Amino acid sequence: MTIRPASDRSLLVSFGQEISLEAHRRVVSLSRGLGGIRGILNIHPAYSSVLVDFDPRLRGRAELEALLRELAAATGGINAIERTVEIPVRYGGEYGPDLEEVARHAGLSAERVVELHSSAEYLVYFLGFSPGFPYLGGLPAELATPRLAAPRQLVPGGSVAIGGSQTGVYPVDSPGGWRIIGRTPLRLFDAQASPPALLAMGDRVRFTPVREGAI
């Protein structure tokens, strides 16, 4: 673990450079441990790091660094995996305009792409980009596909997409450059709900193909 300043009021805690389950568990454990601590303004977890914003009037940098090391040592063994969430998906057609391109890039049939994508179990490493957007690890290597050269100005909320070696779900209408292969009727983000995001770090996700008319 390394800790270095990211600004005059933030510290970046890193657990190595590799995307791994061990680093993810340490990220989740530390993020949980920081909840409600005086002087912490915000935390920004990523694949193998946590950016911690703090109020220097309430907690000094050296004091916070010592606290971070203490928390990381105390919570390192917490299991980050909590539950499995099934997400129904209508693949292809108007809901998945890039499915055929993903299939061509992989040298597979569209049906095989759907089979591979829906047979894997994914881990929510963290949420970001837009509220509730899950960055999922576990995409079968055969399905890795480059992002679009020019992002779409509007991707419908619920779109299931592939970007490089990752897959994810757009929670709300937004711009985006990932390859859209399907859509889910589930709302991944609802500002009026508690919690507002359907998924959380440490969740497992499985995609379930559904027929036309289910969306």
HELIX and SHEET records of a PDB file:
HELIX    1   1 LEU A   21  GLY A   33  1                                  13    
HELIX    2   2 ARG A   61  THR A   75  1                                  15    
HELIX    3   3 GLY A   93  TYR A   95  5                                   3    
HELIX    4   4 LEU A   99  ALA A  106  1                                   8    
HELIX    5   5 ALA A  110  SER A  119  1                                  10    
HELIX    6   6 ALA A  141  LEU A  143  5                                   3    
SHEET    1   A 4 THR A   2  SER A   7  0                                        
SHEET    2   A 4 SER A  10  SER A  14 -1                                        
SHEET    3   A 4 SER A  49  PHE A  54 -1                                        
SHEET    4   A 4 ILE A  40  PRO A  45 -1                                        
SHEET    1   B 7 PRO A 134  GLY A 137  0                                        
SHEET    2   B 7 TYR A 122  LEU A 127 -1                                        
SHEET    3   B 7 ARG A 204  PRO A 209 -1                                        
SHEET    4   B 7 THR A  84  TYR A  91  1                                        
SHEET    5   B 7 ARG A 179  ARG A 183 -1                                        
SHEET    6   B 7 SER A 159  GLY A 163 -1                                        
SHEET    7   B 7 GLN A 166  VAL A 169 -1                                        
SHEET    1   C 2 ARG A 152  VAL A 155  0                                        
SHEET    2   C 2 SER A 174  GLY A 176 -1                                        
END                                                                             
